[in-house]
Structure formats: structure tokens, C-alpha cells
Amino acid sequence: MLYQGRFDKNKPNYEAAWKAWNLVFNAAPKKNINLSHSWTQEQEWANDKQSEKVKTATKLGLKHGDSKFDFAFANDKWSARVGHPVVTDDWNVNADVLFEQKPAKNEWKAESNARVASPNMSGSRINANFGAEYN
């Protein structure tokens, strides 16, 4: 059996979990709405014992005007991201905020990002990314 592309360098034996089943459903019911759902059954061998995991993930993306909303729900975490262009004149500034929570581990994370792009200033431009994370 070929095991191409199934390696995880972070595991002792370098073998990643084998996806026995991976079902994906994608829909775009309206112009500015995207929906995706996946169901994955993974099998893994460790210490001569097989273990199975079932993972689910649902993603919803919405656009309203210039704003973009992304929501992701999985069996072990959920997240929400909101992004909007702050300045669209000569300088372009796009910003977004993200909140992610893993209830089973009692962990959460909040982050904010800004991307700044300057106009052409005598043949040079400035592109900068700023970010802050709190957890």
C-alpha cells in the first residue's frame, strides 16, 4: 500500500492519521453566502492498537457591503471573524478581529489584525501588517 503524503513530522513514527471517510458539502445559496460542512473519520495506529476519530466542521461566510463575516464550528472549537476596510482612499487599511474558543480545553483566543498599503510615493510603497493576540 502506498502511503504518499501521509506523514506528520511532529509524530514519533511520522505517520499521520489515515482518512477512512471524508465527506464534504459545499453550497452557495446566495451571491454573498458560502456554506461548507465536512465529516471525517480518521484511523490511526499507535502501539499496535487502532483508534478512530470522527471530526466535523462547518464554515459559514457572509459578505454585506464591504464587511466580511466568517464563522467556523467544529466538534472541538468554534470561531468568529469580522473584517472591514477602514480606509479606502489613497492609503488602504483593512482590519479584522477574531475570537476563537475551545470549550473542552477551556481555552480561548482573541486577535486583531490590520493591513496597511500606501499609495505610490515617488516609486516606493509601504505595505505593513500589524497584529495583536490575547489569550
C-alpha positions in Angstrom: 0.0 0.0 0.0 1.3 3.4 -0.9 1.4 5.9 2.0 2.3 9.0 0.0 1.6 12.4 1.6 0.5 10.9 4.8 3.4 11.9 7.0 3.4 14.1 10.1 6.8 15.3 11.1 5.6 16.0 14.7 4.8 12.4 15.4 7.4 9.8 16.6 6.8 7.4 13.6 6.0 10.3 11.2 2.7 8.7 10.2 -0.4 11.0 10.1 -3.9 9.7 10.7 -5.5 7.9 7.8 -8.7 9.4 6.5 -11.1 6.5 6.0 -14.0 8.7 5.1 -14.1 12.4 4.2 -17.4 13.8 3.1 -17.7 17.4 2.1 -20.8 19.5 1.3 -20.4 23.0 -0.2 -23.2 25.4 -1.0 -23.6 29.0 -2.1 -27.3 29.6 -1.8 -26.9 33.4 -2.5 -24.3 35.6 -4.1 -22.7 36.7 -0.8 -23.2 33.5 1.3 -20.9 30.4 1.3 -21.5 27.3 3.4 -19.3 24.3 3.9 -19.7 21.2 6.0 -17.3 18.3 6.3 -17.4 15.0 8.2 -14.2 13.0 8.5 -13.5 9.6 10.0 -9.8 9.0 10.7 -8.0 5.9 11.7 -4.6 5.8 13.4 -2.4 3.0 14.7 -0.4 3.5 17.9 1.3 0.8 20.0 -0.3 -1.9 17.8 -3.7 -0.6 18.5 -6.2 1.1 16.1 -8.1 4.2 17.2 -10.8 6.0 15.3 -11.8 9.7 15.5 -14.8 11.4 13.9 -14.4 15.1 13.2 -17.0 17.6 11.9 -16.5 21.1 10.7 -19.0 23.7 9.5 -18.0 27.1 7.9 -20.3 30.0 7.1 -19.1 33.0 5.2 -21.2 36.2 4.7 -20.5 39.4 2.9 -22.5 42.6 3.5 -21.3 45.6 1.7 -17.6 45.8 2.3 -17.8 43.8 5.5 -17.0 40.1 5.7 -18.1 37.7 8.4 -16.7 34.2 8.8 -18.0 31.7 11.3 -16.5 28.2 11.9 -17.8 25.5 14.1 -16.1 22.1 14.7 -16.5 19.3 17.2 -13.8 20.8 19.4 -13.8 24.5 18.8 -15.6 27.5 17.3 -14.5 30.9 15.9 -15.9 34.1 14.5 -14.0 36.6 12.3 -15.3 40.0 11.2 -13.3 42.1 8.7 -13.9 45.5 7.1 -11.9 48.1 5.1 -11.2 51.0 7.4 -9.7 53.4 4.9 -10.1 53.1 1.1 -8.7 56.4 -0.2 -5.0 56.8 -1.1 -4.0 54.6 1.8 -5.7 51.2 2.1 -6.3 49.9 5.6 -8.1 46.6 6.2 -8.8 45.4 9.7 -10.4 42.3 11.2 -11.0 40.8 14.6 -11.2 37.1 15.5 -12.5 35.2 18.5 -11.8 31.5 18.9 -12.8 29.2 21.8 -12.0 25.6 22.6 -14.6 24.7 25.3 -13.2 21.2 26.1 -9.8 22.6 26.9 -11.2 25.8 28.4 -9.0 27.9 26.1 -9.8 31.0 24.1 -8.1 33.4 21.9 -8.8 36.9 20.6 -6.8 38.6 17.9 -7.0 41.8 15.8 -5.1 42.4 12.6 -4.6 45.5 10.3 -3.1 45.5 6.9 -1.9 48.9 5.6 -0.9 49.7 2.0 0.3 53.1 1.0 -0.1 54.8 -2.4 2.9 55.1 -4.8 5.2 57.7 -3.2 7.9 58.6 -5.8 8.3 54.9 -6.8 8.1 53.4 -3.4 5.3 51.9 -1.4 4.7 50.8 2.2 3.0 47.5 3.0 2.7 46.7 6.7 0.8 44.1 8.8 0.0 44.7 12.4 -1.5 42.2 14.8 -2.2 41.6 18.4 -3.3 38.4 20.1 -4.7 37.8 23.6 -5.5 34.5 25.3 
